[in-house]
Amino acid sequence: MKKNTGIPYELLTQEIFQALYDQNLVRNIVVDHDIELQGEATTHQIDVYWKFDQGDGIEKEVIVQCKDYASSIPQEKVLTLKAIVDDI
């Protein structure tokens, strides 16, 4: 059986955010896949990253950690994401 790397799911997610980037409702700055962001404590690998401005001069950032599981996401993965958001 072929191992599920999750990369096709990550790329699909990037395509969705790229479509958001390509529209004209917000000033888009970047949409990236598989990047590293420096937090206060450490560097974090991020699956999809979107940075934009809604016209108010305040840049917003969205990070997505893709999980392609056959079952519910384990609580520890959700708590890990919260820790990453808090650090960044």
C-alpha positions in Angstrom: 0.0 0.0 0.0 1.3 3.5 -0.9 2.2 5.7 2.1 0.1 8.8 2.5 2.5 11.7 2.6 -0.2 14.4 2.9 1.6 16.5 0.2 -1.2 16.2 -2.4 -3.6 17.5 0.3 -1.2 20.3 1.2 -1.0 21.3 -2.5 -4.8 21.3 -2.9 -5.0 23.6 0.2 -2.4 25.9 -1.3 -4.5 26.0 -4.6 -7.5 27.1 -2.6 -5.6 29.9 -0.9 -4.0 30.8 -4.2 -7.6 31.3 -5.6 -8.2 33.6 -2.6 -4.9 35.4 -3.4 -5.9 35.8 -7.1 -9.2 37.6 -6.3 -9.4 41.4 -5.8 -11.3 41.8 -2.5 -8.1 42.1 -0.4 -4.6 43.2 -1.0 -2.7 39.9 -1.0 0.9 39.8 -0.1 1.9 36.1 -0.3 0.6 32.5 -0.5 3.3 29.9 0.2 3.6 26.2 0.7 5.9 24.3 3.0 7.7 27.3 4.6 9.5 27.9 7.9 8.4 30.8 10.1 10.4 32.0 13.1 8.5 32.1 16.3 9.7 33.6 19.6 11.1 30.2 20.8 11.8 28.2 17.7 11.3 27.8 13.9 8.1 26.1 12.7 7.4 24.3 9.5 4.1 25.6 8.0 2.1 23.7 5.3 0.3 26.7 3.8 0.8 30.4 4.7 -1.3 33.4 3.4 -0.6 37.0 4.3 -3.0 39.8 3.2 -4.4 43.2 4.0 -8.1 44.0 3.9 -7.4 47.7 3.1 -7.1 48.8 6.7 -3.3 48.8 6.7 -3.2 45.9 9.1 -1.5 42.8 7.7 -3.2 39.5 8.6 -1.5 36.1 8.5 -3.2 32.7 8.1 -1.3 29.4 8.8 -2.7 26.0 7.8 -1.4 22.7 9.0 -2.9 20.1 6.7 -3.8 16.7 8.3 -5.0 14.0 5.9 -6.2 11.4 8.4 -8.8 8.7 8.0 -10.1 9.5 11.5 -10.6 12.5 13.7 -7.5 14.6 14.4 -5.9 13.7 17.7 -6.2 16.4 20.4 -2.4 16.6 20.7 -2.2 17.8 17.1 -4.7 20.5 17.8 -2.9 21.6 20.9 0.4 21.6 19.0 -1.1 23.9 16.4 -2.3 26.3 19.2 1.3 26.3 20.6 2.7 27.1 17.2 0.2 30.0 16.8 1.0 31.3 20.3 4.8 31.1 19.5 4.5 32.9 16.2 
